[in-house]
Amino acid sequence: MKNDRTRQTRISLPLLALSLSSLLPSAQAWAMEPVEGWVLSPLKIIDATQSLDNWDSNKLQGTTLIQYTSVRWGAETQNPEILHKLQRQQDCDAVTIINFNDDLPGVRLAARKQAIAVQQAFPDCKVVADAHGLGLVNWQMPRDKNITLIVNADGKVLFKREGKLSEDEQRHVEYLLDV
């Protein structure tokens, strides 16, 4: 009889732990996305196909607009107005990083073509293919979102928003970028 009770206890504890763990958020939900005031960890992306730009966050020259986007939503930028204004300046301090590690079947080639079109539309701004999802890991970015960051030369996050910016947010970004 004692063996049956011990066996039941051994079986019930893992089942209890499993049922309790289903009530908790996933480990990915616990990961902290970048927030204003944080300093981003270094990120270096090299495009093996050499059709898009390479990028290294350690080489930031000044205040920079970073758009990190999922290939699910397309390679086009959600905030082209700001890129147009930045392009008019001598140096475009903007980079669009597209997470190609998050592609759906059949989307990668079309998204790469679209990214090249964005690069041609904004030749002074960088367009980077994150083929291995390094931004997801290093910066703990959400998998299927479009994030706009403004960072200073030290990588400190001055501004962070998800999705298309409102008119007020656009003005604030323009102010931060001195556009």
Buried (B, 14 or more C-beta within 10 A) or exposed (E): EEEEEEEEEEEEEEEEEEEEEEEEEEEEEEEEBBEEEBEBEEBEBBBEEEEBBEBEBEEBEEBBBBBBBBBBBBBBBBBEEBBBBBBEEEEBBBBBBBBBBBBEEEBBEEBBEBBBEBBEBBEBBBBBBBBBBBBBBBBBBBEEBBBBBBBBEEBBBBBBBEEEBEEEBBEBBBEBBEB
